[in-house]
Amino acid sequence: LYLRAAQRMADGRADRAIPLLEAVTARSPGHFAGQFALAACRQQVGDYRGALERYQVAQSLAPADPRPAHNRGVVHTVNHRWAEAVTEFTDALARSPGHAPSYLNRAFVRATLKDYPAAVEDLNRALKHGAPAFQVRVSRADA
């Protein structure tokens, strides 16, 4: 089931992957990849509440993995819940201090909040941890 769901995701059919992933996670609640993929699919179809819940389940299964917290931050960013987004990106960075995407996204939110010094610091850290230099420099120019 998981492989069929992954194929549907690869085909851009998150909506058709959801029922398969729900079956996978019902049978194996400890299936991290299934929980994470279900969250990602729910996020893609705009079910943000369901995505946040499944990312939380995935996080409980892999506490050191920064991706569930990072993706919760992305969901909050899309919904303009800035404080929650910063909290989630910060959580992702506590789990993995070198997670460049969390620095980049937290910088975006901080710049949106007009906290430019913190945004620039996050961009510098993103660059240090392997973020694409062009992307960081363009973002730094905006901040």
N, C-alpha and C positions, 0 to 999 in steps of 0.2 A: 504493500500500500504506500509506504513512504516513497519508494522509487517512482511509482506512478504519480504521486503528488509532486515530487521534485520535477518530473517531466512537464507537468502542467504549469508549474511555476516558471520553468525555463521557457515555456511557450507563451508566457505572459498571461496565463489564465489562473490568477490567484483565486478567483471566485470558484473555479472548478476544483482547485486543490484543497480548499477548506474542508469539504466533507470527508475527504480521504484522511487528512491530517487529524480531524476530530476523531475518526475511527482509530488511528494509530495511537493517539494520546489517551483514548479511553481504554484501549487494551494495555498500553504501557505508559502509565503516567510519568514514569521516570525517564522517558525518552527525550533527552535534551534537544536533539535536533528537531524532533517532531514538534515539541512545544515552541521552540524558537521560530521554526518555519510557519507554524500556525499563527503566531503573533505577527510575523512579517506579512503574511497573506491578509490578515485582518486589517493591518495598517494600510496595505495597498488598496483595499476596497473601501476604506474610510470608516471602518469599525474601530475607532480609536480606543474606546473603553475596553473592548475585547482584546485589542492588541496590548494595552497596558497590563491587563490581567495576565495574559499569557507570557509576556516578557518577565513579569514578576515570578511566575512559576518556573520559567527557564532559569532565572537568576538563582532561585533556591536550589536548583539542581547542579549549578556550576558557579559557586560563589565567587571564584577568582576571575571569571570571564567578564570583561568590561562591556561586551556587546549588548546584553540585555539592558543595562543601565543607560548606555549610550543611545540605544534606540528608543527607550522611554523618553530621553531628553529630546530626541528628534520629534516624537509625537507631541510633546508639550510645546516645542517650538512652532510646529505647524499650526497649533491651536492658540498661539500667542500667550501661552502660560509661561511667561519669562522666568519667574522665580523658580518654578518647578523644573524648568529646563536646566537652569544653572545648577540646581541641586543634583539632578540626574547626571549631568556631564561631570560634575565634581565627584560623584559617587563612582562613575566609570574610571576616573583618573586615580581614585584611591585604590581601586582594584588592580589597575595597570597603569602606573605613572608614565609610561611611554606611549600611550594610546593617542597618536596624533589626531585622528578624526574628532576625538572628544575635545581636544584643545581648539581645533578649528571651529567646531560648532559652538563651543562656549564663548569663543571670541566673537562670533557673529551675534550671539544673544547679548553679550556685554556691550558691544558697539550699539546695538539697538537700544539698550538702556542708557546709552551715552556715558558708559564707564570706559572711556577710551584708554586710559593707562592700563587697566586690567585686560582689555581686549588686545592691546599691542603685546603685552607680556604673554598672553596665551598664544598669539601668533608666533612670537619668538620661540616659545617652547615647542609648538607644532613643527616649526622648521628644524629645530634641534632633533626632534624625534622622527624625522623622515617625511614630513609632509612635502608635497611638491612645491619647490621654491617659487615658481611663477604664481601659483595660487595664493601662497602666503604673502608674497610681495604685493599682489593686487589687493588683497584683503587689507593689508597693513596700510596701503595708500588710502583706502576708504575710511579707515579708523582714524 
